[in-house]
Amino acid sequence: MLSANILLKKIVRSSVLPVAAQHGMKRDLFPLSRTLSLSLCLKQDNSCKPSEKLDLDAWKKVMKSGLQEEVSETVSEPQELSSLAAARETLEMWRLAGKSVPENVSEEQLKTFMECPSKSAKKKYLKFLYLKELYKKNDKRKMEEKRERRLEAQEQTSKTEETKKSPFVSLWASTMDKAYNWRAAQSMIFGQPLVFDMSYEKEMSVREVANTVKQLVQSEGSNRRAVDPFHIHFCNFKDDSLYHREFLKHYREAWGKLLITVTEQCYTEVFPKDKLIYLTADSPKVMKTFDHDKIYIVGSMVDKSIKRGVSLARAKRLGLETAALPLDKYLLWNTGAKNLTLDQMMHILLTLKDTADWKKALEFVPKRKYHGLVTKPVSELKKDLVNTLKLQKRQEEVQKQFAKSYPKKYKLK
């Protein structure tokens, strides 16, 4: 019996199983092998040994385990695919319901979504993916807009270069430069001096000095294009200083050709003291009118970094007259310090010199700093407001007394 069993196993393994594996017939071979083995067992005597039964049981277990592994491999894949499809359907339903769901979800993200323990955790994960996708879209949009702006700027520069190459435009620019230079040269002889105090370098950082020089360059350009320009003086100016190096960065070879006066001397050594007026926002005196016979001094500094009262203290040490712009008289100030940039001061002084109109001059003050122009000074407006409030209180008191004395005739509303 044992020898017949072994022979049957060899035949099945060598001939039947390979053919069945090729043609996908492995499941149908179990009943065939079982009938063969059973038929052989029935032909023999019923008195079989226990060892023969054990061998047959082991063979059955081996065959069943192989079949179960193959079935589990074939069944697990469609189950996983079906669960992923169900998860995608739930995402589509949530998207239609108006919840924050990303448009593109990968299989790994879908698996992590399925592994979330609760519904709130799934929602949070989807919101995270949605925001991440949104940020990527915004970054892409910004990059495209930046690229479009760059292309537009390149086109504009190419157009301006073409216009500059035209002979008429170049001739016009050269003639205007000559006219501006002629006015600046005339101002150096007959113009009213305007002094910039360059003695605040040690009290500022390198970046603040660079910002100050940018404002001074803009001031010089606006003064050169004015109808009646000032004669600009840079006093207390030292060679090889931070101011000097920053000016060389901006002007380069044109620095030595500027129609301005640069000196290391103090303004008190160049001009008489009785004609000097130091313009500072900390001054208690308010400038009422523009005086063409006076020489105004402006501190060349960034006021945000300087402590309050530095320019006023310097003017007092030198024994100079000070003045502040009448911002409270003509502007309804919002908040913040009443300090202006150097180019804004230049525009204001040029407008006052030409028109003597404070309202036109103070239009160069940034509009974010004030609510609007006023017809009266702010102090008078405050007094009027206080007087009206007092008058309203008196009227209310009179009405109350009248209502107490005549309760039937007069009822207080």
C-alpha positions as CSV (number, residue, x, y, z in Angstrom):
1,M,0.0,0.0,0.0
2,L,2.8,2.4,0.9
3,S,4.7,1.8,-2.3
4,A,1.5,2.3,-4.4
5,N,0.8,5.6,-2.6
6,I,4.4,6.9,-3.2
7,L,4.1,5.8,-6.9
8,L,0.8,7.7,-7.3
9,K,2.3,10.9,-5.8
10,K,5.2,10.7,-8.2
11,I,2.9,10.3,-11.2
12,V,0.7,13.2,-10.1
13,R,3.7,15.5,-9.5
14,S,5.6,14.6,-12.6
15,S,2.9,14.5,-15.2
16,V,-0.5,15.8,-14.1
17,L,0.4,18.9,-11.9
18,P,2.7,20.7,-14.4
19,V,0.1,20.3,-17.2
20,A,-2.6,21.6,-14.9
21,A,-0.5,24.5,-13.8
22,Q,0.0,25.6,-17.4
23,H,-3.7,25.4,-18.3
24,G,-5.1,26.7,-15.1
25,M,-6.7,23.4,-14.1
26,K,-5.3,23.0,-10.6
27,R,-8.6,23.2,-8.8
28,D,-10.2,20.4,-10.9
29,L,-7.3,18.0,-10.1
30,F,-8.3,17.6,-6.5
31,P,-11.3,15.4,-7.0
32,L,-9.4,13.3,-9.6
33,S,-6.4,12.7,-7.3
34,R,-8.8,12.0,-4.4
35,T,-10.8,9.4,-6.4
36,L,-7.5,7.7,-7.5
37,S,-6.2,7.5,-4.0
38,L,-9.6,6.3,-2.6
39,S,-10.0,3.7,-5.3
40,L,-6.6,2.3,-4.5
41,C,-7.4,2.2,-0.8
42,L,-10.7,0.5,-1.4
43,K,-9.1,-2.3,-3.6
44,Q,-6.9,-3.2,-0.7
45,D,-7.9,-4.7,2.6
46,N,-9.9,-2.7,5.0
47,S,-7.2,-3.3,7.7
48,C,-5.0,-0.3,6.9
49,K,-2.2,0.9,9.1
50,P,-2.5,4.2,10.9
51,S,0.7,5.4,9.3
52,E,-0.9,5.1,5.8
53,K,-3.9,7.3,7.0
54,L,-1.6,9.9,8.4
55,D,0.3,10.2,5.1
56,L,-2.9,10.7,3.2
57,D,-4.1,13.4,5.6
58,A,-0.7,15.2,5.3
59,W,-1.0,15.1,1.5
60,K,-4.5,16.7,1.7
61,K,-3.3,19.5,4.0
62,V,-0.4,20.3,1.7
63,M,-2.6,20.5,-1.4
64,K,-5.3,22.6,0.4
65,S,-2.7,25.1,1.8
66,G,-1.3,25.7,-1.7
67,L,-4.8,26.2,-3.1
68,Q,-5.7,28.6,-0.3
69,E,-2.6,30.7,-0.9
70,E,-3.4,31.0,-4.6
71,V,-7.0,31.9,-3.8
72,S,-6.0,34.5,-1.2
73,E,-3.5,36.1,-3.7
74,T,-6.2,36.3,-6.3
75,V,-8.9,37.6,-3.9
76,S,-6.8,40.2,-2.0
77,E,-6.1,42.3,-5.1
78,P,-9.7,42.9,-6.1
79,Q,-10.7,43.6,-2.5
80,E,-8.0,46.3,-2.2
81,L,-9.0,47.8,-5.5
82,S,-12.6,47.9,-4.5
83,S,-11.8,49.6,-1.2
84,L,-9.8,52.3,-3.0
85,A,-12.6,52.8,-5.5
86,A,-15.1,53.2,-2.6
87,A,-12.8,55.7,-0.9
88,R,-12.6,57.7,-4.2
89,E,-16.4,57.7,-4.4
90,T,-16.7,59.0,-0.8
91,L,-14.3,61.8,-1.8
92,E,-16.4,62.7,-4.8
93,M,-19.5,62.8,-2.6
94,W,-17.8,65.1,-0.1
95,R,-16.6,67.3,-2.9
96,L,-20.2,67.6,-4.2
97,A,-21.4,68.3,-0.7
98,G,-19.1,71.4,-0.6
99,K,-16.4,70.2,1.7
100,S,-12.7,71.1,1.2
101,V,-11.4,68.1,-0.8
102,P,-8.4,68.2,-3.1
103,E,-8.8,67.6,-6.9
104,N,-5.9,65.2,-7.3
105,V,-5.3,62.5,-4.8
106,S,-2.6,59.8,-5.2
107,E,-3.0,56.2,-4.1
108,E,-0.6,56.7,-1.2
109,Q,-2.7,59.6,0.1
110,L,-5.8,57.6,-0.4
111,K,-4.4,54.7,1.6
112,T,-3.5,57.1,4.5
113,F,-7.0,58.6,4.2
114,M,-8.4,55.0,4.7
115,E,-6.1,54.4,7.6
116,C,-7.4,57.4,9.5
117,P,-9.1,56.2,12.7
118,S,-12.1,58.6,12.7
119,K,-14.2,60.7,10.4
120,S,-12.9,64.0,11.9
121,A,-9.3,62.8,11.3
122,K,-10.2,62.0,7.7
123,K,-11.7,65.5,7.3
124,K,-8.6,67.1,8.8
125,Y,-6.3,65.1,6.5
126,L,-8.4,66.1,3.5
127,K,-8.3,69.8,4.5
128,F,-4.5,69.6,4.9
129,L,-4.2,68.1,1.4
130,Y,-6.7,70.8,0.0
131,L,-4.7,73.7,1.5
132,K,-1.4,72.2,0.3
133,E,-2.8,72.0,-3.3
134,L,-4.2,75.5,-3.0
135,Y,-0.8,76.9,-1.9
136,K,0.8,75.1,-4.9
137,K,-1.7,76.7,-7.3
138,N,-1.2,80.1,-5.8
139,D,2.6,79.8,-6.1
140,K,2.3,78.7,-9.7
141,R,-0.1,81.6,-10.4
142,K,2.3,84.1,-8.8
143,M,5.2,82.7,-10.8
144,E,3.3,83.0,-14.0
145,E,2.3,86.6,-13.1
146,K,5.9,87.4,-12.3
147,R,7.0,86.0,-15.6
148,E,4.4,88.0,-17.4
149,R,5.5,91.2,-15.6
150,R,9.1,90.4,-16.5
151,L,8.3,90.0,-20.1
152,E,6.3,93.2,-20.1
153,A,9.2,95.1,-18.5
154,Q,11.5,93.7,-21.1
155,E,9.2,94.8,-23.9
156,Q,8.9,98.3,-22.3
157,T,12.7,98.6,-21.9
158,S,13.1,97.6,-25.6
159,K,10.6,100.2,-26.6
160,T,12.2,102.9,-24.6
161,E,15.6,102.0,-26.0
162,E,14.2,102.3,-29.5
163,T,12.7,105.7,-28.7
164,K,16.0,106.8,-27.2
165,K,17.7,105.8,-30.3
166,S,15.5,108.1,-32.3
167,P,17.3,111.4,-33.1
168,F,14.4,113.7,-32.1
169,V,14.1,112.2,-28.6
170,S,17.8,112.3,-28.0
171,L,18.0,115.9,-29.3
172,W,15.1,116.9,-26.9
173,A,16.7,115.2,-24.0
174,S,20.0,116.9,-24.6
175,T,18.4,120.3,-24.9
176,M,16.4,119.8,-21.7
177,D,19.5,118.7,-19.9
178,K,21.3,121.9,-21.0
179,A,18.3,124.0,-19.9
180,Y,18.3,122.3,-16.4
181,N,22.0,122.7,-16.1
182,W,21.8,126.4,-17.1
183,R,19.2,127.0,-14.3
184,A,21.3,125.2,-11.8
185,A,24.3,127.2,-12.8
186,Q,22.3,130.4,-12.5
187,S,21.1,129.3,-9.0
188,M,24.7,128.9,-7.9
189,I,25.2,132.6,-8.5
190,F,21.9,134.2,-7.9
191,G,19.7,131.5,-6.2
192,Q,18.6,131.2,-2.6
193,P,20.8,128.8,-0.6
194,L,19.4,125.7,0.9
195,V,21.7,123.8,3.4
196,F,21.7,120.1,4.1
197,D,23.4,119.3,7.4
198,M,25.6,116.2,6.8
199,S,26.8,115.7,10.5
200,Y,24.5,112.8,11.4
201,E,26.5,109.9,10.0
202,K,27.6,108.5,13.3
203,E,24.1,108.3,14.6
204,M,22.8,106.1,11.8
205,S,23.5,102.6,10.5
206,V,24.9,101.9,7.0
207,R,21.4,101.1,5.7
208,E,20.0,104.3,7.1
209,V,22.8,106.3,5.5
210,A,22.0,104.6,2.2
211,N,18.3,105.6,2.5
212,T,19.3,109.2,3.3
213,V,21.5,109.4,0.3
214,K,18.7,108.1,-2.0
215,Q,16.4,110.8,-0.6
216,L,19.1,113.4,-1.3
217,V,19.6,112.2,-4.8
218,Q,15.8,112.6,-5.5
219,S,15.9,116.0,-3.9
220,E,18.8,117.1,-6.1
221,G,16.9,115.9,-9.2
222,S,13.6,117.7,-8.4
223,N,15.6,120.9,-7.6
224,R,17.4,120.7,-10.9
225,R,14.1,120.4,-12.8
226,A,12.4,123.3,-10.9
227,V,11.7,126.6,-12.5
228,D,13.6,128.5,-9.8
229,P,15.9,126.0,-8.1
230,F,17.8,126.4,-4.8
231,H,21.6,126.6,-4.5
232,I,22.2,123.4,-2.6
233,H,24.9,123.3,0.0
234,F,26.2,120.0,1.6
235,C,27.8,121.3,4.8
236,N,29.9,119.2,7.3
237,F,30.6,116.8,4.4
238,K,33.8,114.7,4.9
239,D,35.6,112.9,2.1
240,D,35.8,109.1,2.2
241,S,32.7,109.0,4.6
242,L,29.7,106.8,4.2
243,Y,27.8,109.7,2.6
244,H,30.6,110.1,0.1
245,R,30.8,106.4,-0.8
246,E,27.0,106.2,-1.3
247,F,26.9,109.3,-3.5
248,L,29.7,107.8,-5.7
249,K,27.5,104.6,-6.1
250,H,24.7,106.7,-7.4
251,Y,26.4,109.4,-9.5
252,R,29.8,107.7,-10.3
253,E,31.7,110.0,-12.8
254,A,28.9,112.7,-12.6
255,W,29.6,113.4,-8.9
256,G,32.3,115.9,-9.7
257,K,30.1,117.6,-12.3
258,L,27.1,118.3,-10.0
259,L,26.1,122.0,-9.8
260,I,26.0,122.0,-6.0
261,T,28.4,123.2,-3.3
262,V,30.1,120.5,-1.1
263,T,32.2,121.7,1.9
264,E,33.6,120.3,5.1
265,Q,32.8,123.6,6.9
266,C,29.9,124.2,9.1
267,Y,27.1,126.4,7.9
268,T,27.7,128.8,10.7
269,E,31.2,129.4,9.2
270,V,29.8,130.0,5.7
271,F,26.6,132.1,6.4
272,P,25.7,134.7,9.1
273,K,23.8,133.2,12.0
274,D,21.0,135.7,11.9
275,K,20.0,134.5,8.5
276,L,20.0,130.8,9.3
277,I,16.7,128.9,10.3
278,Y,16.9,125.2,11.2
279,L,13.8,123.3,10.1
280,T,12.9,120.6,12.6
281,A,9.6,119.0,13.6
282,D,10.6,119.3,17.3
283,S,10.7,123.1,17.2
284,P,8.1,125.0,19.4
285,K,8.0,127.8,16.8
286,V,5.7,127.3,13.7
287,M,6.7,128.6,10.3
288,K,4.1,131.1,9.1
289,T,5.5,132.3,5.8
290,F,8.4,131.5,3.5
291,D,11.1,134.1,3.8
292,H,13.2,134.5,0.6
293,D,16.0,136.3,2.5
294,K,16.5,133.5,5.0
295,I,18.7,130.4,4.6
296,Y,16.9,127.2,5.7
297,I,18.8,124.2,7.0
298,V,17.5,120.6,6.8
299,G,19.0,117.7,8.7
300,S,20.3,114.9,6.4
301,M,19.0,111.9,8.4
302,V,16.3,109.3,8.6
303,D,14.1,110.5,11.4
304,K,12.8,107.0,12.3
305,S,16.1,106.0,13.8
306,I,17.1,109.3,15.4
307,K,15.9,110.1,18.9
308,R,13.5,113.0,19.3
309,G,15.1,116.4,19.7
310,V,18.5,115.7,18.3
311,S,18.3,118.3,15.5
312,L,16.7,120.8,17.9
313,A,19.5,120.4,20.5
314,R,22.1,120.8,17.8
315,A,20.5,124.1,16.6
316,K,20.3,125.4,20.2
317,R,23.9,124.6,20.8
318,L,24.8,126.6,17.8
319,G,22.5,129.4,18.8
320,L,20.3,129.2,15.7
321,E,16.6,130.0,15.1
322,T,14.4,127.0,14.6
323,A,11.0,126.5,12.9
324,A,8.5,123.7,12.2
325,L,6.1,123.3,9.3
326,P,2.5,124.3,10.2
327,L,1.1,120.8,9.7
328,D,-1.5,121.2,12.5
329,K,-2.8,124.4,11.0
330,Y,-3.7,123.1,7.6
331,L,-3.9,119.3,8.0
332,L,-6.2,117.2,10.2
333,W,-3.4,114.9,11.3
334,N,-4.1,111.2,11.8
335,T,-1.4,109.4,13.9
336,G,2.4,109.1,14.0
337,A,5.3,111.5,14.1
338,K,5.2,114.7,11.9
339,N,8.5,113.9,10.2
340,L,8.9,114.0,6.4
341,T,11.5,112.7,4.0
342,L,14.1,114.9,2.4
343,D,12.6,114.8,-1.0
344,Q,9.1,115.7,0.4
345,M,10.7,118.7,2.2
346,M,12.4,119.7,-1.1
347,H,9.0,119.7,-2.9
348,I,7.3,121.6,-0.2
349,L,10.0,124.3,-0.1
350,L,10.1,124.7,-3.9
351,T,6.3,125.1,-4.0
352,L,6.4,127.7,-1.2
353,K,9.1,129.5,-3.0
354,D,7.2,129.7,-6.3
355,T,3.6,130.1,-5.0
356,A,3.6,130.9,-1.3
357,D,0.6,128.7,-0.9
358,W,0.6,126.3,2.0
359,K,-2.2,124.2,0.8
360,K,-0.5,123.5,-2.5
361,A,2.8,122.9,-0.8
362,L,1.4,120.5,1.8
363,E,-0.1,118.3,-0.9
364,F,3.3,116.6,-1.0
365,V,2.7,115.2,2.5
366,P,1.7,111.5,2.2
367,K,-2.1,111.2,2.4
368,R,-1.9,108.2,4.7
369,K,-0.7,110.6,7.5
370,Y,-3.7,112.9,7.6
371,H,-7.5,112.8,7.1
372,G,-7.8,116.0,5.0
373,L,-7.2,119.8,4.8
374,V,-8.9,122.1,7.3
375,T,-10.0,125.7,6.8
376,K,-9.2,126.7,10.4
377,P,-6.3,125.6,12.7
378,V,-7.0,122.4,14.6
379,S,-6.7,124.3,18.0
380,E,-9.6,126.6,16.9
381,L,-11.7,123.7,15.7
382,K,-11.2,122.0,19.1
383,K,-12.3,125.2,20.9
384,D,-15.4,125.4,18.7
385,L,-16.2,121.7,19.4
386,V,-15.9,122.3,23.1
387,N,-18.1,125.4,23.0
388,T,-20.8,123.5,21.0
389,L,-20.7,120.7,23.6
390,K,-21.0,123.1,26.4
391,L,-23.9,124.8,24.7
392,Q,-25.7,121.5,24.2
393,K,-25.3,120.7,27.9
394,R,-26.7,124.0,29.0
395,Q,-29.7,123.6,26.7
396,E,-30.4,120.1,28.2
397,E,-30.2,121.5,31.8
398,V,-32.6,124.3,30.9
399,Q,-35.1,121.8,29.4
400,K,-34.9,119.7,32.5
401,Q,-35.5,122.6,34.9
402,F,-38.5,123.7,32.7
403,A,-39.9,120.2,32.8
404,K,-39.7,120.1,36.6
405,S,-41.4,123.5,37.0
406,Y,-44.1,122.8,34.5
407,P,-44.6,119.1,34.4
408,K,-48.1,119.2,32.9
409,K,-47.5,121.7,30.1
410,Y,-44.1,120.4,29.0
411,K,-43.1,116.8,28.9
412,L,-39.4,116.0,28.4
413,K,-38.9,113.5,25.6
